[in-house]
């Protein structure tokens, strides 16, 4: 399977499969974000998710795929550092502001920076039409965040903190997307990189969660938390694995842009599941985001 994926990378068949992986990742990531923002403390939720990621990934990494070579092992060390910074930043952002504010800011910042990084590191170039698509998508996402921001009732200081963490989170999304794309391209077997990535990057947040749990006055019931973490781990495999395979098969910038249609799915989740309001303006902006993704895909 890994050899076949490598063989179609850069081909029209690979590009079509990359598009499918990126869009599938978008749906999964919206669900993943909603799980982390749910009724549990975001630190505890992420700790539970990573606990199950370690448990589920261990047999795959240790027994089913080849062990990483020296180059892959070094790249995995860097991934641990970058993704820890991202996870801590997202937990801080979710702690301070609403899901519908934080998520669009993160996802709107990420693709623009990623496209620029892909130009610098992978020699990818977008056409003028594709840049128009990026502008529609990122602009629509950020305008969606502003629309949601207008309804926030938090004090200005807390809100500014949440937005600051969200912007930093968006920059870290671009960094880890570019870094992970480089890592999976350097690995002889993409599934080796994926399995070991999920295994070695999953030990930090459970330790932080245990530390916080022991200091809580009203600690949560572990049963529902671990159940949420289990489903979150499965979704993380689909979300992060899907976008990394997309960057292995096709262009990094295009995969990053298509994945940010997750904001549309996140808004729908906020509307139908979390009980948040979606009016005509949000529907228009969601359509603008989707249009931007279509322009990027067709303009290539």
Secondary structure, 3 states (H helix, E strand, C coil): CHHHHHHHCCCHHHHHHHHHHHHHHHHHHHHHHHHHHCCCCHHHHHHHHHHHHHHHHHHHHHHHCCCCCHHHHHHHHHHHHHHHHHHHHHHHHHHHCCHHHHHHHHHHHHHHHHHHHHHHHHCCCCCHHHHHHHHHHHHHHHHHHHHHHCCCCCCHHHHHHHHHHHHHHHHHHHHHHHHHHHHHHHCCCHHHHHHHHHHHCCCHHHHHHHHHHCCCCCCCCHHHHHHHHHHHHHHHHHHHHHHHHHHHHCCHHHHHHHHCCHHHHHHHHHHHCCCCCCCHHHHHHHHHHHHHHHHHHHCC
